[in-house]
Amino acid sequence: MAEESVIMSPVSSESSIALREQANTLEFLVSRKATKGKVKREVEKRFNVKVEKVNVQNTLRGKRAFVKLTSEYKASELATTLGML
């Protein structure tokens, strides 16, 4: 049985751009059922990067995940690959 994707889309806003540049962190809209562990596994598998930390936030618009990459990977390079720049 295939595992359902928890990442819905990347977020590109002024605050997410600042996070990407200053904290090497990407922001994604994720499924309401997503957990930190599921988000970490999917980001590492889908984008071939190592994740240092994941924070999730429930909002009225949905659930957001803030994914901090390890220092050997650059969030700005991944954002370019995803077409966020």
Legacy VTK file of the C-alpha trace (Angstrom):
# vtk DataFile Version 3.0
C-alpha trace
ASCII
DATASET POLYDATA
POINTS 85 float
0.000 0.000 0.000
1.461 3.346 -1.058
1.975 5.974 1.620
-0.040 9.147 1.115
1.923 12.354 0.559
1.690 14.746 3.502
3.277 17.749 1.743
0.687 19.722 -0.194
2.734 22.703 -1.439
5.662 24.968 -0.592
4.891 28.414 0.840
6.471 31.484 -0.695
5.844 34.664 1.284
7.973 37.472 2.651
8.324 35.740 5.993
9.195 32.375 4.419
11.841 34.042 2.232
13.393 35.630 5.334
13.399 32.235 7.095
14.971 30.602 4.063
17.794 33.153 3.925
18.459 33.575 7.652
17.674 30.181 9.186
18.075 27.709 6.270
14.398 26.801 6.749
11.656 25.994 4.234
7.918 26.341 4.842
5.310 23.907 3.482
1.546 23.521 3.671
0.941 19.989 4.894
-1.979 17.657 5.524
-3.859 18.063 8.805
-2.849 14.467 9.638
0.854 15.173 9.115
3.261 14.657 11.992
6.792 15.978 12.412
8.203 12.526 11.690
6.171 12.057 8.515
7.134 15.492 7.214
10.826 14.843 7.948
10.808 11.449 6.209
9.005 12.781 3.146
11.256 15.843 2.719
14.400 13.722 3.079
13.130 11.087 0.646
11.594 13.405 -1.957
14.334 16.060 -2.092
17.448 14.043 -1.079
18.408 16.362 1.799
18.972 15.931 5.528
16.530 17.607 7.912
17.771 18.964 11.225
14.423 19.937 12.752
10.712 20.204 11.931
8.168 22.485 13.603
4.464 22.358 12.766
1.853 25.045 13.259
-1.930 24.704 13.032
-3.604 27.762 11.534
-7.086 28.599 10.347
-5.910 28.114 6.768
-4.357 24.711 7.434
-1.252 23.149 8.879
2.217 24.488 8.123
5.559 22.779 8.563
8.817 24.664 9.044
11.672 22.394 7.931
15.223 23.345 8.951
17.901 21.704 6.803
21.334 20.677 8.052
24.202 23.054 7.303
25.475 20.909 4.414
22.323 21.738 2.390
21.056 25.170 1.366
17.338 25.944 1.577
17.745 28.568 -1.155
19.077 25.943 -3.606
16.153 23.621 -2.869
13.724 26.531 -3.238
15.183 27.245 -6.679
14.688 23.602 -7.638
11.062 23.802 -6.461
10.514 26.990 -8.486
9.946 29.183 -5.434
12.449 31.880 -6.489
LINES 1 86
85 0 1 2 3 4 5 6 7 8 9 10 11 12 13 14 15 16 17 18 19 20 21 22 23 24 25 26 27 28 29 30 31 32 33 34 35 36 37 38 39 40 41 42 43 44 45 46 47 48 49 50 51 52 53 54 55 56 57 58 59 60 61 62 63 64 65 66 67 68 69 70 71 72 73 74 75 76 77 78 79 80 81 82 83 84
